Amino acid sequence: MSIQVMVNGIPGNMGRMVAETCVERGLFLVPYSLTGEIIVENESEVAGKTIQLLKPSNREERIQEVLKEYPDLICIDYTHPSAVNDNAEFYVRHGLPFVMGTTGGDRDALMKLVQEKNHPCIIAPNMAKQIVAFQAMIEFLSKEFPGAFSGYTLSVVESHQKTKADTSGTAKAVVASFEKMGLSCSEEEIVKVRTEKEQMELMKVPEEYLGGHAFHTYSLDSQDKTVHFEFQHNVCGRKIYAEGTADAVFFLAEHLKSGTARPFNMMDVLRSGKMQ
């Protein structure tokens, strides 16, 4: 039987995209999804299936029937930043391996939870393999050349669809690497562009991708402004994240089968060379 996945966050756009991509990649889509209490619907049509939506008020009583029918499922989380920690505790409590694509929440508490329990999962602020490679490059530079940009200033601007509630997890991770090279930029200093007018005029986001994009610019300037470095990665649409998420599921399933599963990140997946 193919790998079973329960995509949580349906009927959200990212949840739908991931579910459809998983089906395209040959994964079996479990007809259940965790969703928020504010969602009015009790079911949703996705990838040719009727998906029953489980809410915080009834998921504890219904998860056992789900696990009885699909005992080997892997959860994929694309819910809301406010649900990250609560959902992770739910997965650990019920022994559910998971791939966490949702950003936000208390990341320190999240990592402490899975590491203390050695819970099988993949947690990353970004599931796009090319951007993960970019992150790895910056992290490598930070370790090899600490303090290389001492005296420089760092400014970060990130643009995502107006429905994204939190600051980009990718931006925060890249900033953490830059800080090891002598730069500093607090989360409050990261400029979040969320109005469509600014996204088109300032960030040059194509109008057709206002509902789903990720444009990031990292600017490094010398103290006297005579030297300028700029790193940029712009993504239109959501498919790149959905594909990386499917890769993560295959990676985690392989480790579950071999008994070597533990908390991983997307750099582990990238290093494995198993991404398609």
N, C-alpha and C positions, 0 to 999 in steps of 0.2 A: 504493500500500500504506500502511496506517496505521503510525503510529510504533511501533517495536519497543522494548519495555522488558524488562529483565532485573532482576527484583526479588530482591535479595540479603538474606537474613535469614529466608527460609522454612526451617523450619516455624514460626517465631515468630509471636506474635499480630499484631504490627504488620506484619510482612512479608505475612501472609495478608490483612489488611485492605487494605493498599496494593495488592496484586495484584488483589483483587476489585474495588476502586474503579477501578483503571486499566482493567480490562475493561469495567466499566460506562460509563466515559467514552470508550470506543471505541479504546483503545490495544491493541496486539497484545502479548500476554504470551508472551515467549520461555520455552520449557519447560526452563529451567535456572536454578539459583540457587546463589550462593556461600553456604556455611554453615560452622558450626564443626566442628572435628574430633571434638568430643564427641558430636555428633548421631549416633545409632545408625542411623537410616534412611538409605537411599540415594536415596529418592524420596518425593514427597509429593503428595497430591491437593489442588489449589487451583484455584478458579474453573473447575471442569470439566476441568482439564488435569492430566496427570501431569508433575510437575516433577522433573527429575533434580538431585540435590544434589551440588554440587562442593565438595570439602573442600580445605584447604590442602595436603594430601598429594598431590592429583591435579589440582588446578585448572590448574597451569601446562601440563601435557600435554594437557588437554582444551579449553582456551580457544580454541585454533586451530580446532578442529572447530566450536565454537559460532560463532566469527566468520565462518567460511566459509559457514555457513548463514544467519547473521543479521549481515551486515557493518555495518549501520547502527544497531545497538542502543544504547540509553541505559541505563546501570545506575542502579538506585535502591538505596541502602544503608540498611537498617534492621537492622544486625547487633548487635554488642556493642561497648561502649566500648573494650575492649582490642584490638579489630580495626581500629579507625578508620584508624590511620596505615599499617598493613600493607596494608589494602584500597586505600587511596588510592594507595599506591606501585604496587600491582598495576594499577589503572586507568590511571595515567599511563604505566606501562611498556608497556601494550598499546594505548594510544591510545583508551581507552574514556571517552566523556563520561559524567558521573555527577551524580546528585543525592544529596547526603549528608544524610540525616535523622538518622543516628546521632549522639548527643551523646557527649561525653567524648573521651578520647585527648589527644594533645599538639596543641592547636589552633594554636599558633604554628608548629609544624613542618608541620602540615597546610597552613596558608595559605602558608607559604614555598614549599612544594613546588609548589602549583598556580600561584602567581604567577610563580615563576621559569620555569616551563614554559609559562606562559600557557595552562594546560590548561582546556578547556571543562567547566564544572561549575557547580553551585549548591550552596553550603554555608550552612547556617543552623541555629542551635540550636532553631528552632521553625518548623514549616511551616504553622501555622494563621494565615490571613491577618488575622483580627481581632486576634490577639495580636501579630502582626508590626506592625500599625498602632499598637497600644499602645506597643510598643517604640520605634517611630519617633517617637511623641509625646514620650516621656520623653527620647529622645536630642535632639530638637529643643529641649526645655526646657533641657537641659544646656548646649547650645551658646549659646542666647539669654540664659540667666540663670545663668552660672557662679557658684558660691558662694552661690546663693539660700538654701540650707539650712545654711549654716555654723553650727555650734553645736548643730545637731540630731543626734539619734542615729537610726540606721537598724537595724531588726531585720527579718529575712526568715524566713518559714516556708514550706516547700514540701512538698506531699504527692503522692506518686506510688505506683503499685502496688508491692507489696513486692519484686517481681523487678527493679525498676530499680536498677542497681548504682551509678550515679554521681549527683553533685549536678546538679540541673537546669541545663542550658545556658542556658535562658531566664532563670532567676533570676540567673545569673552575668552575663549580658549587661545586664540591667536594673540590677543593682547597679553595673556599670561606668559607666552613664550617671548614676546618682545620685551617684556619687563625684565627678563633675565639678561637682556642685552643692554640694560641701562636706561630703558624708556619707562614711562609710566602713563597710565590712562585709566581712571576709575570707571566703573560701570556707568556712573552718572554722567561721565563726560562723553560716552559713546553716543553719537547723534543718531536717533531713531527717526527715520523718515517714514511716515505712515499716511500722509495725505496724498491723494492721487495727483493733484496739481504739481506738488513738489517732486513727486516721483518721476513724472514725465519731464518737467523742466530742469530740475537739478540733477537727477540721477540718469536721465535719458532712458527710462524704462518704456519699452513699446506698449502702446495702449492696450493691445490684446492680452498682455501678460500682467496687467495691474492686479488681477485677482490671484496671481500665483507667481512670485519671483523672489530672488535673493541677490541683491546687488551690494557688494561690500568694497569700500576703498579705505586703505590704510596709508596715511601720509606721514613720512618721517622727514623732519627739517632740521638743519643745523641751526645753532643759536643765532647766527647772523643772517640766516635765510639765504645763504649763497649756495647751499647744497640741498637737493630735494630728492627723496626716494618715494616711489609709490607702488604699492601692491594692490591689485584689484582682481576680484573674481565675481562675475555676473552670471546668474543663472535665470533663465526664463522657463517657467513651468515647474512641474513637480516630478516629472518622470525620472530624473537622475537620482532622486532620493528613494523613490520606490524600487528602482533596480538595485540600488545598494542595499536596501532593506531585505530584498529577496536573497541576495548574496549572503547577508548576515545570517539569515535563517538556515540556509544550506550549511554554512560553517558551524553554527551552533548544533544543528542536528547531527553532524558528523562527530562532534565531540561528545554529544550525549550518547551516541551509539558506542563509542569507544571507551566511555566511562571517564573521560578526561575533561568534562565540562566544568567551568568555573566562571567567575566574572571576567568578561573580555571587553575590549573596545574595538572600534573600527580599524584602528591601526593593526591590531592582531589579525583581523580579516584580510587587510591589504597585504601584510607580510606573508600570509599563507599562499598567496598567488591563486586563490580559488575563486576570485571575482570574475564574473563573465561580462 
